[in-house]
Amino acid sequence: MVTHVVLMKPRVDLSETDRRAFVAAFQAAVREIPAIRGVRIGRRITHGAGYEQTSIDAADFLAALDFDDLAALQTYLRHPAHEALGVRFGQSLSAALVYDFEAVAPEDLGRI
């Protein structure tokens, strides 16, 4: 499995209309791109852990999308719905970190 991880920080001046348009573009991509196998979305939480004091404040939200393999991820990245999402992505965020990982079960750790 390949997991596409996106950490996002929205622009402080992002309007509600633009926020809704970004969310709608993401929902359309998830709905229209069959290569996506799973999606997790989250908001950053803080709870007093020591690492919070030394971590950079680079993200308020997480999107993690799962794909069967690298070819499926590349299909997603080339899809017109992802291109539309990319436009909103650039307009809506002040910062983003994007990474792709080959994910395995704990018993398969020796393979990576």
C-alpha positions as CSV (number, residue, x, y, z in Angstrom):
1,M,0.0,0.0,0.0
2,V,1.1,3.6,-0.7
3,T,-0.1,6.4,1.6
4,H,-0.1,10.0,0.4
5,V,0.3,12.2,3.5
6,V,-0.6,15.9,3.3
7,L,-0.1,18.2,6.3
8,M,-1.8,21.6,5.7
9,K,-2.0,25.0,7.3
10,P,-4.8,27.2,5.8
11,R,-4.1,30.8,5.1
12,V,-5.2,33.0,8.0
13,D,-7.2,35.2,5.6
14,L,-9.0,32.3,3.9
15,S,-12.6,33.3,3.4
16,E,-15.4,30.9,4.3
17,T,-16.4,30.7,0.6
18,D,-12.8,29.7,-0.3
19,R,-12.7,27.2,2.5
20,R,-15.9,25.6,1.3
21,A,-14.6,25.5,-2.3
22,F,-11.4,23.8,-1.1
23,V,-13.4,21.2,0.8
24,A,-15.7,20.7,-2.1
25,A,-12.8,20.1,-4.5
26,F,-11.3,17.5,-2.0
27,Q,-14.7,15.8,-1.7
28,A,-15.0,15.7,-5.5
29,A,-11.6,14.2,-5.9
30,V,-12.4,11.5,-3.4
31,R,-15.7,10.7,-5.0
32,E,-14.4,10.8,-8.6
33,I,-11.0,9.1,-8.5
34,P,-11.5,5.3,-8.1
35,A,-7.8,4.7,-7.4
36,I,-8.3,6.0,-3.8
37,R,-8.7,3.0,-1.4
38,G,-9.0,4.9,1.9
39,V,-9.1,8.5,3.2
40,R,-8.4,9.8,6.7
41,I,-8.8,13.5,7.5
42,G,-7.9,15.1,10.8
43,R,-7.4,18.3,12.7
44,R,-4.3,18.7,14.8
45,I,-4.7,18.4,18.6
46,T,-2.4,19.6,21.3
47,H,-2.5,18.1,24.7
48,G,0.7,19.1,26.5
49,A,3.1,16.5,25.2
50,G,6.8,17.4,25.3
51,Y,7.3,17.2,21.6
52,E,4.7,19.9,21.0
53,Q,7.1,22.5,22.5
54,T,9.8,21.7,19.9
55,S,7.7,20.9,16.8
56,I,7.3,23.6,14.2
57,D,3.8,25.0,13.7
58,A,3.6,23.8,10.1
59,A,0.2,22.1,10.0
60,D,-3.3,22.3,11.4
61,F,-4.9,19.5,9.3
62,L,-3.9,16.1,7.9
63,A,-5.1,14.2,4.9
64,A,-3.9,10.7,4.4
65,L,-5.0,8.9,1.2
66,D,-4.3,5.2,0.6
67,F,-3.6,3.6,-2.8
68,D,-2.9,0.0,-3.8
69,D,0.5,0.9,-5.3
70,L,2.6,3.6,-6.8
71,A,0.8,3.4,-10.2
72,A,-2.5,4.1,-8.5
73,L,-1.1,7.1,-6.7
74,Q,0.2,8.4,-10.0
75,T,-3.2,7.9,-11.6
76,Y,-4.7,10.0,-8.8
77,L,-2.1,12.7,-9.3
78,R,-2.9,13.0,-13.0
79,H,-6.7,12.9,-12.7
80,P,-8.5,16.1,-13.6
81,A,-10.3,16.2,-10.2
82,H,-6.9,16.2,-8.5
83,E,-5.7,19.0,-10.8
84,A,-8.8,21.1,-9.7
85,L,-7.9,20.3,-6.1
86,G,-4.4,21.4,-6.7
87,V,-5.5,24.8,-7.8
88,R,-7.6,25.2,-4.6
89,F,-4.7,23.8,-2.6
90,G,-2.4,26.5,-3.8
91,Q,-5.0,29.3,-3.2
92,S,-6.0,28.1,0.3
93,L,-2.9,27.1,2.2
94,S,-0.1,29.1,3.7
95,A,2.0,26.0,4.2
96,A,1.9,22.3,3.3
97,L,4.1,19.2,3.6
98,V,3.4,16.4,1.2
99,Y,5.0,12.9,1.4
100,D,4.4,9.5,0.0
101,F,5.1,6.3,2.0
102,E,5.1,2.7,1.3
103,A,3.1,1.3,4.2
104,V,3.3,-2.2,5.5
105,A,1.9,-4.2,8.4
106,P,4.1,-4.5,11.5
107,E,5.0,-8.1,10.7
108,D,6.4,-6.9,7.3
109,L,8.8,-4.3,8.7
110,G,11.8,-6.3,7.5
111,R,10.7,-5.6,3.9
112,I,11.2,-1.8,4.1
